[in-house]
Amino acid sequence: MDSYQISVIVPSYNVEEYLEDCVDSLINQTLGINNIEILIVDDCSTDRSLQIARKYEENYPSIKVLQHHINLGSAAARNSGLELASAKYITFVDADDFISDNVCKYAVEKLENTQCDLFLYEYDYYSESGKKYPRNPSARLFSSEYEIDDIQLFPEIIFATSVCNKVFKKDNVRTIRFEASRIEDVLFSTKSLFNANKVFISNRCKYFYRKREARGAFSKTDTYFSDKTNYQDHLMVNSKMNDLKLKHPQFAEMIDWFNARSLQPFLYNIMGNSLFSHNEKKEFFYKSKQILKSIQLETINKIDNPVARSNILAVQNSVFFKFFSRVIILKVKNKVCRTGRRTLNITKKLFKVSSIFFFVMLSQIFRLFPRYRNVWLVTERGDEAQDNGFSFFKFMRENYPEINTYFLIDGVSTGEKGKLKQYDNIIRYKGIMHKILFCVADRLITAHRGTVEAWNYRLYKKYFGWLAPRQKYVFLQHGITKDNVSDVLGKENTTFDLFITGAKPEYEYIKSTFGYDASEVAYTGFARFDELHNVQSNRTILLMPTWRKELAWHGSKEERERSFQISEYYLRYQSVLNNKQLDELLSHHNYKLVFQLHHEMSCFADHFTSSSDNIIINNVKESDVQNLIRTSSILITDYSSVFFDFAYMGKPIMYYQFDYDEFSSKHYRKGYFDYKRDGFGPVISNEDALIEHLRTVLEKPETERQSDYQKRVDEFFVLRDQENCERIYNSILHLK
């Protein structure tokens, strides 16, 4: 028998559209496919799922396909996989989901090194539309990485009921099997959790749970309240969870919290559900009451929704008829409120459409004047003039003044006001003229998705696009795309008529992966790259990390502040800024280091300090980033695409990547660019090595500092002249 480090069980039923994504994520695991036993259990699929699985089986010896000749459900499929799993560790991946490439290796290492029985890692919902879905209370577990000896100290772990974002020690689940149910995970997960002596929690790898948003396509959990069987299954599971209190009384409060929170929605929905008879509703109520009757008020108060809390109290203290009447009254009130909200939303939409209509009509008058014909409208974020948008605007005003090119900006810094003074056609962002020019423009040109729009572009085109049939939407980008952000910038999620790229591999990747036609993607080089030739550098090292989505966007302001102050991101960079060896190195070579945060992290700028006179912490909103890039001699970054600018100029780069696994699983999905294989400098993961490499670079003559990576640079930037803006102009001009 082959010796595998981990067995992955994949129950599969009619998932031909998604199965390849799932299996590919397993094949690409950094642990190596030869160390992973993949058991695909086909549960009598009626589409091409079995054929797809068989093809993988033919090509990979470690992939085995099991076939059910009748449809038995995912519980039976998982049990079939468990019977054959041979590795010390076991995990499950649903066939329509996928995992980050470090899951298997990282989980096995942690389980081996910590002697934990269970590895629980972060999950997120994957939506092709980019829509965000709320997570249950277990999401709080993943603020950091740690071991748990006593799960009672982390009661929200009871809601981590999926088996998919867990890796189990086989010995810990040897006697547990899945029970036939639509929610078969719950009891298996809970029993394995209660059996575990220690649990390891990780936020450095991720499980992606796919939300099927196509018409007629649903995951099981998307149809809970419209299927009668789900009510019966849930009541059965809640009852068996309640029974576990006899064997595990120490976890009674956690079980009560789970039962109260999960059973309440079914109690509420069943009362007005025509699928159930009066007697069935009554029976469901009294069986639920039996489960909920002894739950303490302190536990009930953990539930966020006040209506849900009052419903549980009502179940405890009411007979069926009283509770039934209460819920029906609540439903009537909710329906009235929803009707009111719908009316308000319709009113708002009508107001917005009428507002657009007003400006569309007004713009027709402006079209009578020559300066409002042949209009190209350009912007960046709306409050900046230092990127591809402004570079292209300057080029157009200086070289093609016959085209009425306008630039949108508002709330600029003092330095940017000086740059803008020498140019006419500067328009206030989101002002009246923005809306008028948006309507008359032949070309809408932006460095950031959506910022050029005076209103939602799809809404505008739907109702008024016929008035501007020649209008085209151009995306200049603000940084070279290296990651798989097709869920944001792919053709299905944008309205771009032209996608400008800055490098040859990027162009090929966008064209082949993002869904655009060849005519909708152009390799021209970036507009701002025209200004990166013959630049005089000063004795400055630029330390410029990119942002972290989970720190900048997740939670309330207070929660973000707390998370940031204990984050590895903050602690690592604060340490570098106060490194004594770095200070001595800068003094010895007469260099300054400028620390420049990403725009999205500017709210945390005040937390960073340095005792060194050689280190400058820049004001994010006041600094001229492009000038800083042009004039700095050396770049230290983690993943910021600004390193492409430095590579283009032939300047040395260091990648300080102390959190690669976590970043690649949480921030963006990996694209075509591999830092070690394709990067333009060394990848460094610890501070001492970073300072030591910087010392090596500073001791070299400037002409030799980047020579080791020049071949990669030349192959990446095939176009390296000062004609990028001209190529962009021609690409835009010839749009059909």
N, C-alpha and C positions, 0 to 999 in steps of 0.2 A: 504493500500500500504506500502511495506517495505520502510524504510528510509535509503537511501544510501548517502554516502558522495561524491561519484564521479561515473559518468557513463562512461564506456569505450566502444566505438563503433568499432567493428572489421568487416569490409567488407571482405567477403571470396569468392574466386572463384578459384577452381582447385589448392588448395595449400595443398594437403594431406601430402606432404613431410615436410612441415614446420609448419603446424597449431598447432601441439602439443607444439613446442618450444614457439610459441607466447602465447598460452593460459596458459601454465605453468608459464611463466614470470608474468602473471597477477594474477594467483592463489597464487604465492609466494610473492606477495607484502606485505611489512611490515605493511601496513595499515590494513590488514586482509581482506580475501575474503568476509566476511559477510558485510563489509562496502562498497563493490565495486559492482556496477551493470555492468555486462558484457553482451553486446548485440552483438551476432555474427549474421551477416546478410549474409546468403548464397545466392549468386547471380546465382542460377541454375547451381551449379557445376556438372560436368559430371564424377568426380572421387569420392574418398571416403571422401571428405571434410565434407559433410553434416553429414555422419554417425559419424565421429570423433567429430564433434560439438555436436551432439545429446547425445553422451556418456558423455561428460562433463556436458551437461544440466541435465542429469539424476542424476549425482553425486553432483552437486552444485546448491542449490536453487537460488543463485544470478546470475546464468548464464542463459540467455534466447536466444533461437535460432529463428531467423526470416527467412523465406524461400521465395525467389522470384521464381515463376514458369516459368519465362522466364528471359534470361540474359539481364539485363538493364544497366550494367556498375557500376563502383564503386561510381560514383556520386549519382546515385539513391539508392544504398545500404547504403551510408552514410546518405542520407536524410531520409530513412526508420528508421534508428537508431535514428536520431535526433527527429523524431516524438514520439518515445517511451521513450526516455531518461528522467528519473525522478529526477536525482540528481541536486544539485546546480551547480556542476562543470562537464564539459564534456571534454573528450579527445578521440583521435582516434589512433588506432594501426593497421597497415596493417598486414594481416594474415601471411605474410612471414617474418615479422620482430619481434623484441622482445625489452623489456625495462629492465633497471636495477631495482632491487627489491625495491628501495626507492622512485620511481617516485611519486606514488599516495599520499603517506603519506606526503612527503616533499612538494609537490605542494599544497596540501590542506592547510597545515600549513602556508605556505608563503602567499597564497592568503587570508586566514583568517586574518593573523596578519598584513599584509601590505595594505589591501584594494585595491590591484591591480585587474584589470579586466582580465589580461592575464598573464600566466606563460609560459615562453619560455625557454626550457632547451636544453642542448647540444646534438648533434647527431654525429654519426660516422658511417662509412661504415663497415659492417661486411663481411669479406671475409674468406671463409673456407681455401683458399690457403695461407692466410696471406698477400695477395697483398694489397698495400695501394692505395687508390683512393683520388684524390684532392677534397677538399670541396669548396663551393662557398664563396664569400666575407662575408657572414653572420657568418662564422666560427670565425671571429675576435671578435664577441660579447662575446665569452665565455672564455676570459682570466681571468675573475673573476666573482663575484656575486654582483648584484646591482639592484636598481630600476631606471626606466626611466620615467620621467615626460614629457619630450619633445623628441619624436623620431627623430626629425630633427637633434638633436645632435649626433645621431647614424644612419646615413643614410643607412649603410649596412644592417640594419634590414629589408629593403625592399626585400632582397633576401631570407629571412627566410620564404619561401612560403609554405613549407609543413605544413599541419595541424597536423601531427603526433607528432612532438616534442613540442606541445603546450597543455596547459590545459586552457580551456575557462570558464569564468563565463557564465552560461547559459543565463542570462539576456542580456549579451552583444552580443549574436549571435541569439537571439530569432527570428529575422526577416531575417536572412541570410540563404540561401540554396545553395547547390552545383549545378552548371550548367553542363549539359552533355558535357563532354570534356575529353580528355586524361590527361589533366593537370588541373583537377577540383579544386585542392588545392589553386591555385594562387589567384583567386578573393575572395574566402571565407577567406583566411588568411589575405589578404590585407584589406578587409572591416572590419574584426574584429580588426585588428591592428589600423586602423584609428578611430574606435569607442571607443577604450580603453582610459580611462583617465590616467592609469598608467600601466606599463608593468614591470614584474619582470624577470630578466635574471639570470639563474642559470647554473653553471658548476658542480653541485654536484650530478646530476643524468644524465642518458644518454639514448638516443634512438638509437638502433642499426638497421640501414637500411641494409638489406641483399642484397649483390650483387650476383646474381645467375650466377655462373661460369660454371656449368655443361653444357656439349654440348646440345644445343637446349633449354636451360632454360634461360629466360631473364626477368628482371624487365622491366616495361614500359619505364623507362628512358634510358634503355640500347639500345633501337631501334629507337630513335628519328628520325634520318635522313634517315632511310630506309623505312619509312612508310608515304605515302602521306597524310593520315589523320592528322598526327602530325603537318604538315606545316599549314594546314587549322585551326586546333585547336589553335595553337600558335598565328597565326595572329589574330584570333578572340579574344583571351585573351589579347593580346597586345593592340588591338583596344579598348576593354572595360576598360583596365587599363588607357589608354589615356583619356577616357571619365570621369574617376574619378577625373581628374584635375579640372573639372568644379565644382564639389561638394567640393573638398578638395584642393583648389589652393595652400595652404601652403605646400603641399607635392609634388608639381609639379616636382621639381628637382629630388626627389627620384624616382618618377614614370618614368621620362625620363631616368634616369640611368638604371633602370630595363629594360625598353623597348629597349634601345640601346644595352645593353649587351646581352639580351636574343634573340632579333630578328635578329641580325647580322649573327649568324651562319646559320640560315635558308635561309637568302638572299644569302649567299655565296654558300650553298650547292644546292639550287634549280636550279641554273644556268646550272649546268652540269648534272642534274638529268633527266634521260630518262623517268621517270614516268609522267613528266609534258610536256604538249604541249608548243609551243612557246607562244601562247596567254595566257596560264595559268601562265607562268613565267612572262610575261609582266604585267598581272593583279596583281600578287603578289608583283611585284616591286613597282608599283604605289600606291597600298594600303599601303605598308610599308613606302614609301616616305612620305605619308600623316602623318603617325605617327612620323616619325623621323625628318621631315623638320625643326621643330622649336627648336630642342635640341641644347643647347648652347655648344660651344667648351670646356668650363670648365668641363662640365658634360661628354662629350665624352672622355676627357683626363683622366678620372678616370678609364677607361678600360685599363687593363695591356697590352694586345696584340696590338702592333703597327699596324699590318695588319688589325685587326678588327677596329681600330680607323680610318684608312684611308678608309676602306670600307664604314663606315657610312658617312664620309665626301663626298665620291664619290656619294653615294645615294642622299645626299642633293643637290649636285651640278651637277648631270648628268641626261641625259635622259636614257631610258632603254638600247638602243643599245650600248651606250658608257660604261655603267656599265657592261652589259653582256660581252662585249669584254674584259674589264679589268679583270673580274673574270676568264674567260676562259684562258687568258694568265697566270694569277697567278696559276691556276690549272695545266697547262702544266709545268710551272717552278717547282711547288711542286712535280709533278710526276717525273721529271728529278732528282730532289734532293733526293726523296725517293729511286729511282733506284740506285743512287750513294751511298746512305747510306746502302741499302741492299747489294750492291756489297762489300762495306767496311766491313760490318758485316760478310759476308760470308768469306771474306779474313781473318778477325781476327779469325773466328772460325776454318778455315783451318790451320792457323798458330798455334792456340792453340792445335788442334788435332795432328799436325805434331810434336809440342814440346813434347806432351805427348808420342807420338810414339817413339821419340828419347830416352826419359828416360826409356820407357818400354823395348826397345831393349838393352839399356845400362845395365839395371838392370839384364837382363838374364846372362850377363857376371859375375856380382857380385854374382849371385846365385851359381856359381861354388865354392865359398869360404865358408867354414863352418860358419863363423861369420855372414853371410848374409842369412843363412837358419834358419828356425824356428824362425822368427822375430816377436816380439810383439812391436808395436810402440805406445808410450804413450805421452800424452800432457795434458795441461790445457788451459789457454788462449793463450799461446805462449810466454808470457813474465813473467810468474809466476812459482814458484815451492813451493806451500804451501797448496795444496788442495788434493782432492782424487787421482788425477793423480800422483802426486809426492809420496804420501804415498804408493800407489800401486807399483810404480816403485821401490822404496826402498825395499819393501817386496820381489819383484821378484829378484832383484839383490842379496839380502842377503840369500834368501831361495831356489831359483831355477835358479842358474847361468847358467845352461845348456841351458835355453831358452834365446835367444839373445834379451833381452828387452832394448829398447832405449827410451830416453826421449828427447822431442823437447822443446827447449827454446831459447829465444834471448832477448837482451836488459834487462838483469836482474839487480836488485839492488845489492849493495855491500854485504848486508847480505845474499842474496840468492847465490851469487857466492861462499861464504864460505861453504854453505851447499852442493853445487854441486861438490866441489873439491874432496871429498872422493869417488865419484862414477865415473866409466867409462861409456862409451856408452851415453854421452851427445852430442846431435846433434843440430846444429844451425837451428832454426825454419825458414822455407821458403827457406833454402839454398839448394844446389845441393844434399847433402846427404839425406835431407828430401824427395826430390822427388824420389830418388832411393829407399830409404827404404819404402816409400809409395807403390811402385810397388811390392817389394818383401815380404812385411809383410803378415803374416798369420792372424794377429789380429791388427786392428786399434782401439785404446782405448783412449777415450777422456772424460774430465770432462765438456767440453763445446761443444755444438753442432757445428760441422763444422770445428773446429780449427785444427783437425788432418789432414784435407784434403789438399793435395798439389795442387789439382785442384778440380773442381766441381765433386763430387763423382758419381753423376748420369751419367754425361758425360763420365767419366773414365770407369765406369762399362759397359756402352752401347757399347763402341768401343773396350775395352781391357779386360773386365772382364773375358773373356774365358781363358786368360793367368794366372789368379790367382783364380781358382774356389774355393779354400779353404778359401779365405780371408773373414773375418767376421768383422763387425763394432759394437763396444761395447760402450755404453754410461754410464759412471760412475756417472754422475750428479755432481754438485758442491753444491747443497742444496736440502733439501727434498722438493718435489713437494707437495704443499698444495692447490694451486689454479687450476682452470680449464684452463690450457694452452695447451689443446689438439689441438688448431688451430696452434700451433707452434711445439709441441713435439708429437702429435698424429702420429699413424702409417702412415697415408696418406701423412704426411708432412716430414717424415724422411726416412733414409735408415738404421736404426738401426736393427741389428740382435739380440741384447741383451740390455735390459734396466734394469740397476741395481737400486734397491731401498733401502732406509735406515731404513724404519719402516713398521710395519705390515699394518696399515690403508692405508698408501701410496701405498703399493704393491697391495692391493685389489682395490684401486681406479684406479690406472694406468691400471691394468689388465681388469677392467670392463668398463672403460670409454674411453681409448685412442686408442682402436682398435687393440691392439696387441694380438697375440695368447698367451696362458698360458706359452708356452715354450720360449717365447721371453721376459718375465719379470721375474726377480729373486729377492727374498728378501734375501739379504746377510748381510745387514748393510753396512755402508759407510767405505771405506778404512781408512779414517782419524780418524774415531771413535776408532780404535784400539789404538790410541795414547792419548785417553781422560781418561784413567784409572790411578788412583793413582797420579793425577797431584797436585802439590803444588801451591795453589793460593796465590797471594799477595794482598795487600790492594788497589785494583784498581776496580773502577766501569767503565764499558765499556758502553758508549752511542753510539749506532751504528744503525742509521736509514737506511732503504732501499732507493732506488732511486725513482724518479718520471718521468715517461715516457714523460709527456707533458712538463717538464722543461728541460730534458736532450736531447731530440730528435727533438722537433718541432721548426721550424723557423730557420732563419739565426743566426749566432753567436751573433750579436748585439741584435736581438729580444729575444734570450734565456737569455742574460744577463739582459735585462730590465725586462722580466717576472720573472726571479729568484729573483731579488732584491725587488719586491713587493709581492712575493709569501708568502702564509701562512707558507709554509715549512721553508723558510729562517727566517722569523720573529719569529716563534715559537722556533726554535732551538737556534737562536742567543739570544733570551730572556733567555732560560735555561742556556746558557753558562755564562750569566752575572747576574744570580740570586744571590742576596746577602745572602739569607737564605741557599742556596745550598753551597755557599762558606764557611759560618760559620759551616755548618753541616760537611763538609769535613774536616775542620780544627779540629773540636772537636773530630772526630773519627779517625783522622790521615789517611784519605783516599785521593787518587787521582782519578780524573775522566778523562778518555781519550775519546775524541770525534773522532770517526772514520767514515768518509763518505764512502758511497758505491763507488765502482770503477767507475760506470757510472756518478757519481756526482763530480768526482775529479776536473773537470774544474772550479767548483765553490768554491773550498777550500779556496782561498784567501779572500773570503768575510766574513768568520767567524773569530771572535776575542773574546778574553776574558781578563778581567782585573785581573782575579784570578790566583794566583800562584799554586793553587790546581787543575787547569784544563789545560789539555794538548790537543792541537788540532793537531792531527797526520798528517804527510805527507802521503797521501794515497799510493803513489807509492813506498815509501821507507819502509813502515812498514810491519812487519811480522804479518799478520792478525791472522793466526792460532795460533801462540804463544801468541798473545794478548788474544784470546778466551780461550786458555788453562789456562792462569795464572790470568785472571781477576776473581774477586769474585762475582760480581753482573752485570747483564745485564739490560740496558734500551734500548728498541728498539720500533719500531712501527710495522712493518710487516716483517722485515728481517728474512729469514729462519735460520739465525745464532742462533736464540733462541732454535732451536732443539739441537744444540751442548751443550748449557748451561743446558737444561733440561736433556740431557743424562748424564751430569756430576753431576746432582743434585744441581745445583746452582740457586739462586733466580733470577726471571725474572719479569720485569714490562713492560707492553705494553702501550706506550704513543701514543694513537690514537686520535688525535685531528681532523682528516679529514677522518674518516672512510667511510662516504657516498661517498665523492668525489673519494677517492682512489679505493674503490670497483667498482665504475662505470667506472673509466678511465683506471686503470692500468691492472688488470687481472680480469677475471670473477671468481666469488667465486667457490671454489671446495668443498671438503668434510670437511675441517677444519673450525670450528667456534671458534673464540678466547674466547668468553665467556663460551661456552659449553665445549670446548676441550683444551683450553689454559693452560699454566703451570704457570700462574701468573695473577695478576689483570689487567683489562683493564681500563685505566685512560685517561680522555679526557682533563683535564686542568692542568696547571703548578703547582698551589698551592697543589692540591691533589697529584701530582707526588712527590713533595718534602716531603710532609707529610708522604706518604707511605714509601719513602726511609728512612726517620727518624725512622719509626717503624721497618723496616728491620734491620737497623744498630744497633738498641738497643737490638736485639735478639742475643742469642748465635748462632754461625755459624751453629751448628748442627740442629737447629730448624727453620732455615730461609725458607726452601722449603718444610717442612713437610706437609703443607696443600694440596700440589699438587702432592705428590709422587705417589698416586694411579694412576693418569692420566698418569704419566711418565711411570710407570711399564706396563700399558696396551698398551701404544703406542710403546715402545721399548721392544718387546718380546725378541729379541736377544741383550744381553748386556754382551758380553765377549770380548776376544781379538782375535777372529777367523774370523773377517769380511774379511780380505784380503785373508785368506785361502779359504773361501767360494766363494769369487769372482774369485779366481784362478781356482777353480774346475768348476764353472759355465762357465767360458770362455773356459777352456780346453775341455769341453764336448759339445761345440757347434757343431751342425751337419750342 
